[in-house]
Amino acid sequence: MRKDFTAISAFSMAISSVAAVVLCLQIAQIKSAPEWQISGATAWVVEVAIFGTAIYAWRRGISLSGWILGIAGLVLVRLIVATTAAAGLMMAQNLRDFTEALNRTSTLGPRICSSLFALMVFYPLRLLLPLKAVRKADRGRFARSAAAMGSSSAAAAEGDPALLLVGGTETIAVWDTRARPAAAGGADRTSHPVVDLDGTIELPLRALLAQIPSDLWGESVSEYGESHPVPVPLDVILPQLKEARIAVRLGALHDWLPPGTMRSPLESDLEREAALVLLPLELIVPQLPPEALELPPPSPPSWARVHDSDAVLFATI
Amino acid sequence: MASINYALKEISCKIVYYGPGMCGKTTNLQYIHQHTAPDKRGNMVSLATPGERTLFFDFLPLEAAEIHGFRTKFQLYTVPGQVMYNSTRKLVLRGVDGVIFVCDSQWEKARENVESFRNLIDNLASYGYSLETTPYIVQYNKRDLPNIAPVEYLQYVVNPRQVPSLEAIAIEGGGVFESLNTICVRVLANLSRKQKAGVA
């Protein structure tokens, strides 16, 4: 069970479930007009489509199996709510036929109610759905894009073609503020979004060992190649990304390394176990999935709103 | 704070180059000084150690195009990047109209960029300024070096507001005037907006 799924999540699920059944039961007791009756097949298609969209929106980067599992889970919760409400309806109205009760909880009103509440009940469970594994192809994506941006920037800057000569003998073209900025606009927010991703990235063994004192190296280091991959969990990395520094305890690093490559820090010093080790940022960032560096959409402060006609110049030679 | 002299028809604005030590703030100013028409700039004043570390600040007065009949002057300052000179940095920020945050693109400087950016926010706050009201841009300098972080990551750590940002190679002049123009446009627009609102 992930640590994000807390007792509060379980409590909210329980409350939502009870509310769903009670509300669904109440609505089912209201006699609905014939035009509100819809065919079961159509309703189920719509509901599954809504469930599928919700799962995708909640958990970007979800794997196909996770998506199907999520829809199945939602449908299951939805059925449990409707069935429980039908059972309640049988008791409340002394109905003999369960199918009739079930039909009454399957009209438009109870359906909408049970679907909405199914979404509410299932929401905390979305964290348990598996994400796509980090693709190797994604690695180096940033390095490539940065190289492309750098070259275009340097080319455009050659000879300062973007400047207006003032008071001199030559006039150069006015720089177009729209073309160059890597990002325009601005946002009042300074906070980074909390990205919730599962999985690991791999760092070469040698790069990790280089970060720890050599007296902690184990005897089996030579048995592994320099590039032997060591998985490092993303949930350790992501919260520290905005700090431009990824630090882990020596004790945690010991747990990740292959057996025998690092002596337990506890053997030498208790305090040492809690000492922090910096992980190589330059090896981590290129492996991150794109969503890890996503920022909230910008909403520009007043000073950032500039008309194109406001171009300024400087005198250059 | 920008000053407008209606008698002389002059506008004067203060731009500060801010960033961690050795990120290229002085290099920006030196390039501007070397590539600006002499009659449109004053002397560059610089007080540095023998190791080319800025000791106090650099200063370069510059004149831009005439705008609506007003001569527009910019006073460009840099701050000393070294951590121990915070009181000087704070002093230089007094009355600032716009900031160019110069970011060192090298991986090993990533943390210093973040610390310097936070220091900028703190020092602005000591005058009651904030980045919501003070125009600023981010310049990703040293893009020619081999061990640089991708712009996406730098953007993530020092520019979550996604204000205008540019890549630069200040030592060759790449992005230097572009950065200056970008901030000046915003400073003047901000000044104009304040004038209309009767704030300035």
Interface residues (C-beta under 8 A of the other chain):
Chain A: F142 A143 S145 A146 M149 G150 S153 A154 A157 E158 D160 A162 L163 L164 L165 V166 G167 G168 W175 T177 R180 P181 A182 A183 A184 G185 G186 A187 D188 R189 T190 S191 H192 L241 K242 E243 A244 R245 L281 E282 V285 P286 L293 L295 P296 P298 P301 S302 W303 A304 R305 V306 H307 D310 A311 V312 L313 F314 A315 T316 I317
Chain B: I32 H35 T36 A37 P38 D39 K40 R41 L62 E63 A64 A65 E66 I67 T72 W107 A110 R111 N113 V114 L131 E132 T133 T134 P135 I137 Y140 R143 D144 N147 I148 A149 P150 V151 E152 Y153 Q155 Y156 V157 N159 P160 R161 Q162 V163 P164 S165 L166 E167 A168 I169 E172 G173 G174 G175 F177 E178 L180 N181 T182 C184 V185 R186 L188 A189 N190 R193
